[in-house]
Amino acid sequence: MFVRYSQDPEQPSLAAQITTGVQLDAEKLRNWDRWTAPARAYLDTVGEEVPIEDFVSSYALEIEEFQIWIDDQLVKFHAADIAELDALREEYALSKSVIEVPHETESLEQSAVSDLEGELIDDFLLPPTTAIEIAQMGADLLASIRKLDFAAMGKDHFKSDRPVGAKITPEDIIGQPIIAGEDKDGNPVLGFILRGSEVYGFDHKSIELLQNTTNSLFDISWAKQRLSEKFVWNAIIDWCISSFNSGGAVNLAESIVSISKIEVKSLDVWAPIAHLEIESGFSFGPVDILPMTAEMINRLESDGIKSSPSQEAGIRGLFNSLRGTIQGYASVVVHLKGVSERAKLEGLAIGREAINLLRFFSPAASVADLYCPTSLFGSEVVPTSHVLVLGDGSFSYSEEGLPISVAYWRMSNAKLANLREALNATGALIRTEYLDEFERAVRSGMILFGTAATFREPSDRLIYTLSAMEGLLLKHELEVAAYSVEKRMAQLLANDEEVPSEVARIVRAIYRLRARHGSLQWSDFDRDVLQEFVRYAHRVIVLALQNISQFGTRADFIEAIECTNRA
C-alpha cells in the first residue's frame, strides 16, 4: 500500500493532495516459480510495480458479464419453477391480504363491498339450519354449567410491593364479573355465576363448545362483518346467566340476533398518533388524518358532563388528563360499521397500517442519524434513562433523554401541499386486496424503510433499509443480491442525476457493513456510508412510487431500469 503527498511549494496555502492505493512488487512476483505462461508473460510487460486497480477493473468487468450471462441462464432454466413460485406467492398474498386483527375481522375491500350491499349484509338473518345449530349449542352450553374448583396459588406466588391504584369491592362491580383461570388439574375454566362463595361456569370442554358456537356464527356474512369474538362470547355468557337464573324463553340464536341489531352501529374510530402535529386535516386513502384540537376536547368534555351530570368531577379529571397527553396531536380516523369492540380492533389495525406507510414521509426517514417516534399513541418509545444514585446519606434521581436525535414531526399546510400527490398515491396502498405484485412490493418497501427510522441502532436501520431495496430490486431469490442491488440502484439513480460509480461504491460498502452486523463499533465513516445509502434508498422508493401505475410486477420495473440503461 502506498500514500503519496503532493503540494505546490510555491503556494503552501493551497490544500495538499493525498493519493492512496495498493501496488505489488513485480520483481518479487517474478521470483515465484509456479506462474502459468500467460501470467509470466503479463508480468514481463509491467514495470517495477503491478497496479492492482488495472487488472482488478478488467476482471470485475468479466465477472459482471458472467453474472449477466448466468442470471439469464438461470432464469431460462428455472422459468417454469419461477412462474409456479410467482403464482403461489400471488395466491398466498391474496390469502394474507386481510389486515391482521382477530380472525373475525375481514378485509377492508370486502367490508366496503358489503356496505354497498346494504340490507343484504345487515339483515341480521340466520339460515334455518344455522339458527337450529346455534340454538342447540346454546342448550348444550347451558346444561354444561357446573361448579368450578379453581387451582390454589402456586409456590411462585408472592405479595407484590407495587402500590395499589384502586381497591375494587363487590359493590363497585357493575354486572357479573367473568373469572378466567385454571382448575386443580391445570385445565382452563371460565366462571361467571356467583352463589355465595361458590363459582359456576364452564370447564375446558365447555369452553371448546363456546368457541365452536362462535365459529358457527361467523360462518354467516353479517356476523363476520360486524361482530367481534369478544362481543359474541359476552353475548353467549349473558344469555347463559339469564337462562340459568330464570330459565329464559328465548333461545341463544334469537338472543344474539336481538342484541346485534341494537349494538351494530356506524362508528368513527380515532387512533391518536404520537409525536405528529398537523396544521390541517387531510384524506389518506380510506382514512382521514385529523388534528385533535382543544376545541374538540372541550366539546367532548361538555357533552360528557351533559349526559352524566353526577359524574362531572370524574369526567373533568379524564379530559384534563387527555389535554396533557393527546391534545394537539394528529389522529387516524377510520369510518366503520359494527359493534364497538369490533370497530376498535379493526380501527387500530387499519390505523397502524396507515401510520406505517405515513412514516415514510417523516423528517427522520431519509436521515440516518435521526430517530422517529411517530406511531400509534401508547406504542411510541422516546429513549430515556432513569437512574438513582445512593451514597452515605445522599440520594439523587435523574431522568434524561439518551444521546439520540429525535425528530418530532410537525406538518404545516405548505409541507402538506408538497406531499399531496405522493400521499394520494400512498393512501391507495393501505388496502391490500387488489394491489398487484409491484404495488405490494412498493408498499412493503415503504413500510420497511419507515420502520427502519424507529430503531436507535444503525445496524438495525441498515438491515431494514437494505431489505426494502432487495424486496424492490430483486426479481427472485436466485439472483445475486449484492451485485443486482448495486447495479440497479446505480442504473436507476443515474437517471436521477446521481453518479453511478458513487452509488455502486456505497452499496458495496453497505453489504460489507451488513456482513459484520453487530460485531464492531460504528465509525464516523460507517455512519456516513449509511447516511448516503439511506438517502439513495429513499430516492429509489420515491421513484418507484411515482411510477407505480406503470408496472404490474417487479420484473417489469427492473426490466425498464435495465432497458433505460442499455439505451
WOMO-V520230 format. One record per backbone hydrogen bond with DSSP energy under -1.0 kcal/mol. CO is the residue of the C=O (numbers start at 1). NH is the residue of the N-H. Records with the same first field share a line. If there is no record, write none. Layout:
CO->NH ; NH
This chain:
2->21
4->19
6->17
8->11
11->14
17->6
19->4
21->2
22->52
24->50
25->29
26->30
27->31
29->32
36->40
37->41
38->42
39->43
40->44
42->45
48->26
50->24
51->55
52->56
53->57
54->58
55->59
56->60
57->61
58->62
59->63
60->64
61->65
62->66
63->67
64->68
65->69
66->70
67->71
68->72
69->73
70->74
71->75
72->76
73->77
74->78
76->79
78->82
79->83
80->84
81->85
82->86
83->87
84->88
85->89
86->90
87->91
88->92
89->93
90->94
91->95
92->96
102->105
107->111
108->112
109->113
110->114
111->115
112->116
113->117
115->118
117->120
118->121 ; 122
127->131
128->132
129->133
130->134
131->135
132->136
133->137
134->138
135->139
136->140
137->141
138->142
139->143
140->144
146->201
154->157
169->172
179->191
181->189
182->151
183->186
187->183
189->181
190->202
191->179
193->200
195->198
198->195
199->148
200->192 ; 193
201->146
202->190
203->207
204->208
205->209
206->210
207->211
208->212
209->213
210->214
211->215
212->216
213->217
214->218
216->219
217->220
220->224
221->225
222->226
223->227
226->339
228->232
229->233
230->234
231->235
232->236
233->237
234->238
235->239
236->240
237->241
238->242
239->243
240->244
241->245
242->246
243->247
251->255
252->256
253->257
254->258
255->259
256->260
257->261
259->263
260->264
265->338
267->336
269->334
271->332
272->377
275->409
276->330
277->411
282->289
284->287
287->284
288->333
289->282
290->331
291->293
292->328
293->297
294->298
295->299
296->300
297->301
298->302
299->303
300->304
301->305
302->306
303->307
304->308
308->311
309->312
311->315
312->316
313->317
314->318
315->319
316->320
317->321
318->322
319->323
320->324
322->326 ; 327
326->329
329->292
330->273
331->290
332->271
333->288
334->269
336->267
338->265
339->343
340->344
341->345
342->346
343->347
344->348
345->349
346->350
347->351
348->352
349->353
350->354
351->355
352->356
353->357
354->358
355->359
357->360
358->361
359->362
362->365
364->367
367->370
371->407
375->274
376->379
383->402
385->400
387->398
389->396
391->393
394->391
396->389
398->387
400->385
402->404
405->371
409->277
411->279
412->416
413->417
414->418
415->419
419->423
420->424
421->425
422->426
423->427
424->428
426->429
427->430
432->435
436->440
437->441
438->442
439->443
440->444
441->445
442->446
443->447
444->448
445->449
446->450
447->451
448->452
451->454
452->455
453->372
457->461
458->462
459->463
460->464
461->465
462->466
463->467
464->468
465->469
466->470
467->471
469->473
470->474
476->479
480->484
481->485
482->486
483->487
484->488
485->489
486->490
487->491
488->492
489->493
490->494
493->496 ; 498
494->497
499->503
500->504
501->505
502->506
503->507
504->508
505->509
506->510
507->511
508->512
509->513
510->514
511->515
514->517
516->519
523->527
524->528
525->529
526->530
527->531
528->532
529->533
530->534
531->535
532->536
533->537
534->538
535->539
536->540
537->541
538->542
539->543
540->544
541->545
542->546
543->547
545->548
547->550
552->438
553->557
554->558
555->559
556->560
557->561
558->562
559->563
560->564
561->565
562->566
563->567
